[in-house]
C-alpha cells in the first residue's frame, strides 16, 4: 500500500489491489477514511477520523487531486 502523500499527520494511500471507483485511503492515529477521487472528492467511508481531520483530508485531496489521480492511474490504469 504505497503512501502517496503525508501532511499534517494524515497519510494518503492507494492500495495496489484495488477496485473502482478510484479512491484514496486516508489514515491518522485516530482512524481511517476513504474518499472517491473522480472529478470531485467525495467521502465514501469513515472509520474514526475526527470531523476536523475529515475536512482537512478533503481539502488536501482537492488541492492535490491531479497528483492523487495520476498515482491511481500508474497503479490501476485509466478510469
C-alpha positions, -999 to 999 in steps of 0.1 A, spaced: 0 0 0 20 29 -13 18 62 6 15 89 -19 13 119 5 18 127 41 6 160 55 -4 172 90 -3 137 104 -25 123 77 -13 96 54 -28 93 19 -26 58 4 -37 40 -27 -36 2 -23 -22 -19 -52 -51 -44 -52 -80 -20 -56 -114 -17 -72 -135 10 -88 -144 38 -82 -110 54 -79 -104 63 -43 -78 72 -17 -75 59 18 -66 85 45 -53 74 79 -44 91 111 -37 79 146 -75 81 153 -88 61 123 -92 60 86 -115 72 58 -119 65 21 -125 92 -5 -136 89 -41 -112 108 -64 -131 113 -97 -138 148 -109 -146 158 -73 -136 145 -39 -163 126 -21 -163 108 13 -172 72 8 -165 58 43 -152 70 77 -139 48 105 -129 70 133 -114 101 117 -124 132 135 -146 158 117 -117 183 116 -94 157 101 -121 147 75 -124 184 64 -86 187 63 -82 155 43 -109 165 18 -92 199 13 -58 183 8 -72 158 -17 -90 186 -36 -57 206 -37 -37 176 -49 -64 158 -69 -44 156 -101 -14 141 -83 -36 115 -65 -54 106 -97 -21 102 -115 -9 78 -88 -41 58 -91 -36 56 -129 0 45 -125 -12 15 -105 -46 7 -120 -48 24 -154 -73 50 -165 -107 53 -150 
